Amino acid sequence: MANLFTRLKDTIAADFHDALDQKEQKNPVAMLNQYLRESEKETEKVRKLVERQYRLKDEFSRELQRSQDMAQKRKHQAEVSQKAGEESMYEFALKEQQEYEARAERLQASRFEAVKQLEILEQKYEEMKHKLKDMQLKRMELMGRENIARAHYRMNQVIEDSVDKPYSRFSELDRYIEELEYKVNSSFYRNTFDSKMAQLEKNMKEDSSVTHQ
């Protein structure tokens, strides 16, 4: 039964990855954007961890300072009570001093470890930010190349001859303009021909009248 569930899980995972691969092949930039969004989320999580580590370090520092101050205070009180011959007060102050000193020592070690881990987190966070920025720049470069490729593809569809068409779109457009220009010129010539002929006949008649006189 366990093997069956394992095979079923593997099959589902394989189908999921196949779907992702097909989607990536269909639109690689969209998939890259998705990967970048996921990387940005992970980087943001690390940023919050860094901020949390800063707060933790500061809290260790405050607790350490309080313990050191209390240890010093109890030490002074133990010295005073001992001089005064107050044995019970001296013993209480001495015990408190020892507890605060032990706590301060533990807090000192914890703070040291917190600072060390903070440095590691900061380095990792800076590396992630640089890598994320590099990925964003690569995306811009890829989008630029994809845009150029799409533009060339569109232009080639318009400019270059294809197998199915004897003329390119520009060639067809040039031929259409030439035919349209011919039709317009022919129409203009026909429409003005009669008026030009009438003017010509009128001029000829006038010239003939002058000659006979």
Kinemage of the C-alpha trace (Angstrom):
@kinemage 1
@onewidth
@group {chain A} dominant
@subgroup {mainchain}
@vectorlist {calphas} color= white
{ca met a 1} P 0.000 0.000 0.000
{ca ala a 2} L 2.837 2.355 0.872
{ca asn a 3} L 4.493 1.642 -2.473
{ca leu a 4} L 1.217 2.373 -4.237
{ca phe a 5} L 0.902 5.751 -2.570
{ca thr a 6} L 4.549 6.474 -3.325
{ca arg a 7} L 4.085 5.672 -7.020
{ca leu a 8} L 0.893 7.726 -7.086
{ca lys a 9} L 2.669 10.690 -5.505
{ca asp a 10} L 5.565 10.373 -7.956
{ca thr a 11} L 3.154 10.205 -10.883
{ca ile a 12} L 1.308 13.324 -9.746
{ca ala a 13} L 4.609 15.135 -9.209
{ca ala a 14} L 5.819 14.075 -12.658
{ca asp a 15} L 2.586 15.288 -14.285
{ca phe a 16} L 2.894 18.582 -12.420
{ca his a 17} L 6.475 19.098 -13.572
{ca asp a 18} L 5.514 18.168 -17.142
{ca ala a 19} L 2.788 20.815 -17.012
{ca leu a 20} L 5.297 23.349 -15.729
{ca asp a 21} L 7.751 22.416 -18.481
{ca gln a 22} L 5.071 22.865 -21.138
{ca lys a 23} L 4.068 26.198 -19.643
{ca glu a 24} L 7.704 27.275 -19.496
{ca gln a 25} L 8.262 26.348 -23.141
{ca lys a 26} L 5.130 28.245 -24.121
{ca asn a 27} L 5.941 31.416 -22.202
{ca pro a 28} L 9.430 31.371 -20.643
{ca val a 29} L 9.316 35.028 -19.558
{ca ala a 30} L 6.090 34.467 -17.604
{ca met a 31} L 7.656 31.495 -15.832
{ca leu a 32} L 10.773 33.536 -15.126
{ca asn a 33} L 8.597 36.244 -13.588
{ca gln a 34} L 6.974 33.607 -11.391
{ca tyr a 35} L 10.369 32.304 -10.270
{ca leu a 36} L 11.478 35.835 -9.497
{ca arg a 37} L 8.370 36.525 -7.429
{ca glu a 38} L 9.062 33.379 -5.422
{ca ser a 39} L 12.693 34.429 -4.956
{ca glu a 40} L 11.564 37.885 -3.833
{ca lys a 41} L 9.299 36.277 -1.247
{ca glu a 42} L 12.141 34.133 0.068
{ca thr a 43} L 14.422 37.164 0.221
{ca glu a 44} L 11.750 39.059 2.143
{ca lys a 45} L 11.493 36.182 4.621
{ca val a 46} L 15.244 36.329 5.210
{ca arg a 47} L 15.025 40.112 5.689
{ca lys a 48} L 12.446 39.593 8.432
{ca leu a 49} L 14.681 36.975 10.057
{ca val a 50} L 17.569 39.445 10.029
{ca glu a 51} L 15.389 42.090 11.687
{ca arg a 52} L 14.257 39.553 14.249
{ca gln a 53} L 17.865 38.597 14.981
{ca tyr a 54} L 18.691 42.276 15.507
{ca arg a 55} L 15.880 42.569 18.037
{ca leu a 56} L 17.051 39.373 19.736
{ca lys a 57} L 20.629 40.677 19.976
{ca asp a 58} L 19.390 43.947 21.463
{ca glu a 59} L 17.254 42.042 23.956
{ca phe a 60} L 20.255 39.941 25.004
{ca ser a 61} L 22.252 43.156 25.409
{ca arg a 62} L 19.601 44.736 27.633
{ca glu a 63} L 19.225 41.608 29.752
{ca leu a 64} L 23.002 41.309 30.050
{ca gln a 65} L 23.326 44.899 31.173
{ca arg a 66} L 20.550 44.439 33.746
{ca ser a 67} L 22.168 41.278 35.135
{ca gln a 68} L 25.576 42.951 35.357
{ca asp a 69} L 24.088 45.978 37.069
{ca met a 70} L 22.211 43.789 39.592
{ca ala a 71} L 25.308 41.658 40.229
{ca gln a 72} L 27.311 44.808 40.962
{ca lys a 73} L 24.533 46.144 43.174
{ca arg a 74} L 24.287 42.898 45.193
{ca lys a 75} L 28.072 42.782 45.494
{ca his a 76} L 28.076 46.244 47.022
{ca gln a 77} L 25.189 45.301 49.321
{ca ala a 78} L 27.011 42.132 50.410
{ca glu a 79} L 30.091 44.183 51.334
{ca val a 80} L 27.985 46.670 53.284
{ca ser a 81} L 25.990 44.011 55.158
{ca gln a 82} L 29.189 42.078 55.961
{ca lys a 83} L 30.778 45.161 57.472
{ca ala a 84} L 27.607 45.787 59.442
{ca gly a 85} L 27.627 42.252 60.766
{ca glu a 86} L 24.256 41.415 59.167
{ca glu a 87} L 24.947 37.783 58.354
{ca ser a 88} L 21.559 36.877 56.853
{ca met a 89} L 21.506 39.972 54.688
{ca tyr a 90} L 25.081 39.286 53.632
{ca glu a 91} L 24.266 35.696 52.647
{ca phe a 92} L 21.177 36.807 50.662
{ca ala a 93} L 23.122 39.518 48.846
{ca leu a 94} L 26.017 37.157 48.104
{ca lys a 95} L 23.672 34.486 46.737
{ca glu a 96} L 21.894 37.034 44.572
{ca gln a 97} L 25.242 38.333 43.326
{ca gln a 98} L 26.322 34.841 42.284
{ca glu a 99} L 23.010 34.167 40.500
{ca tyr a 100} L 23.180 37.443 38.588
{ca glu a 101} L 26.811 36.834 37.665
{ca ala a 102} L 25.974 33.338 36.400
{ca arg a 103} L 23.046 34.758 34.439
{ca ala a 104} L 25.253 37.491 33.016
{ca glu a 105} L 27.808 34.920 31.938
{ca arg a 106} L 25.104 32.855 30.189
{ca leu a 107} L 23.656 35.973 28.569
{ca gln a 108} L 27.119 37.011 27.425
{ca ala a 109} L 27.547 33.677 25.628
{ca ser a 110} L 24.040 33.897 24.158
{ca arg a 111} L 24.622 37.440 22.941
{ca phe a 112} L 27.945 36.422 21.384
{ca glu a 113} L 26.210 33.584 19.535
{ca ala a 114} L 23.380 35.885 18.452
{ca val a 115} L 25.861 38.404 17.051
{ca lys a 116} L 27.736 35.669 15.189
{ca gln a 117} L 24.511 34.284 13.698
{ca leu a 118} L 23.424 37.809 12.805
{ca glu a 119} L 26.618 38.337 10.812
{ca ile a 120} L 26.001 35.093 8.937
{ca leu a 121} L 22.391 36.050 8.229
{ca glu a 122} L 23.416 39.496 7.013
{ca gln a 123} L 25.973 37.997 4.638
{ca lys a 124} L 23.433 35.521 3.284
{ca tyr a 125} L 20.833 38.257 2.958
{ca glu a 126} L 23.248 40.481 1.018
{ca glu a 127} L 24.130 37.563 -1.252
{ca met a 128} L 20.444 36.882 -1.874
{ca lys a 129} L 19.812 40.545 -2.687
{ca his a 130} L 22.701 40.608 -5.156
{ca lys a 131} L 21.583 37.373 -6.791
{ca leu a 132} L 18.015 38.629 -6.964
{ca lys a 133} L 19.190 41.867 -8.575
{ca asp a 134} L 21.277 39.898 -11.084
{ca met a 135} L 18.239 37.773 -11.908
{ca gln a 136} L 16.127 40.894 -12.403
{ca leu a 137} L 18.742 42.349 -14.750
{ca lys a 138} L 18.923 39.066 -16.655
{ca arg a 139} L 15.142 39.130 -16.958
{ca met a 140} L 15.350 42.624 -18.448
{ca glu a 141} L 18.007 41.440 -20.895
{ca leu a 142} L 15.921 38.400 -21.809
{ca met a 143} L 12.797 40.518 -22.266
{ca gly a 144} L 14.799 42.862 -24.484
{ca arg a 145} L 16.031 39.997 -26.638
{ca glu a 146} L 12.555 38.484 -26.777
{ca asn a 147} L 11.106 41.842 -27.779
{ca ile a 148} L 13.673 42.200 -30.575
{ca ala a 149} L 12.948 38.647 -31.733
{ca arg a 150} L 9.210 39.332 -31.804
{ca ala a 151} L 9.748 42.602 -33.651
{ca his a 152} L 11.941 40.929 -36.273
{ca tyr a 153} L 9.399 38.151 -36.663
{ca arg a 154} L 6.603 40.662 -37.247
{ca met a 155} L 8.696 42.684 -39.662
{ca asn a 156} L 9.716 39.600 -41.583
{ca gln a 157} L 6.063 38.670 -41.941
{ca val a 158} L 5.420 42.064 -43.526
{ca ile a 159} L 8.605 42.583 -45.538
{ca glu a 160} L 9.859 39.200 -46.656
{ca asp a 161} L 8.241 37.088 -49.350
{ca ser a 162} L 6.616 33.890 -48.198
{ca val a 163} L 6.013 30.563 -49.912
{ca asp a 164} L 2.267 31.088 -50.243
{ca lys a 165} L 2.469 34.683 -51.562
{ca pro a 166} L 4.267 35.715 -54.743
{ca tyr a 167} L 4.668 39.249 -53.400
{ca ser a 168} L 5.413 40.658 -49.998
{ca arg a 169} L 2.906 42.914 -48.296
{ca phe a 170} L 4.932 45.969 -49.208
{ca ser a 171} L 5.179 44.814 -52.812
{ca glu a 172} L 1.422 44.279 -52.881
{ca leu a 173} L 0.925 47.708 -51.352
{ca asp a 174} L 3.174 49.324 -53.972
{ca arg a 175} L 1.293 47.590 -56.769
{ca tyr a 176} L -2.056 48.611 -55.281
{ca ile a 177} L -0.955 52.247 -55.056
{ca glu a 178} L 0.271 52.193 -58.654
{ca glu a 179} L -3.031 50.729 -59.863
{ca leu a 180} L -4.997 53.230 -57.823
{ca glu a 181} L -2.894 56.084 -59.172
{ca tyr a 182} L -3.469 54.868 -62.729
{ca lys a 183} L -7.211 54.690 -62.171
{ca val a 184} L -7.309 58.164 -60.659
{ca asn a 185} L -5.218 59.626 -63.471
{ca ser a 186} L -7.342 57.877 -66.103
{ca ser a 187} L -10.546 59.135 -64.517
{ca phe a 188} L -9.139 62.651 -64.270
{ca tyr a 189} L -8.081 62.531 -67.936
{ca arg a 190} L -11.478 61.312 -69.127
{ca asn a 191} L -13.338 63.916 -67.074
{ca thr a 192} L -11.235 66.779 -68.395
{ca phe a 193} L -10.955 65.547 -72.009
{ca asp a 194} L -14.355 66.849 -73.136
{ca ser a 195} L -13.772 70.302 -71.699
{ca lys a 196} L -10.344 70.472 -73.270
{ca met a 197} L -11.809 69.420 -76.666
{ca ala a 198} L -14.529 72.045 -76.413
{ca gln a 199} L -11.955 74.722 -75.670
{ca leu a 200} L -9.832 73.498 -78.567
{ca glu a 201} L -12.777 73.654 -81.030
{ca lys a 202} L -13.666 77.119 -79.785
{ca asn a 203} L -10.131 78.335 -80.317
{ca met a 204} L -10.072 76.825 -83.810
{ca lys a 205} L -13.351 78.554 -84.754
{ca glu a 206} L -12.079 81.871 -83.530
{ca asp a 207} L -8.886 81.459 -85.500
{ca ser a 208} L -10.930 80.562 -88.612
{ca ser a 209} L -13.131 83.654 -88.273
{ca val a 210} L -10.134 85.916 -88.005
{ca thr a 211} L -8.581 84.346 -91.106
{ca his a 212} L -11.712 84.862 -93.303
{ca gln a 213} L -11.964 88.493 -92.340
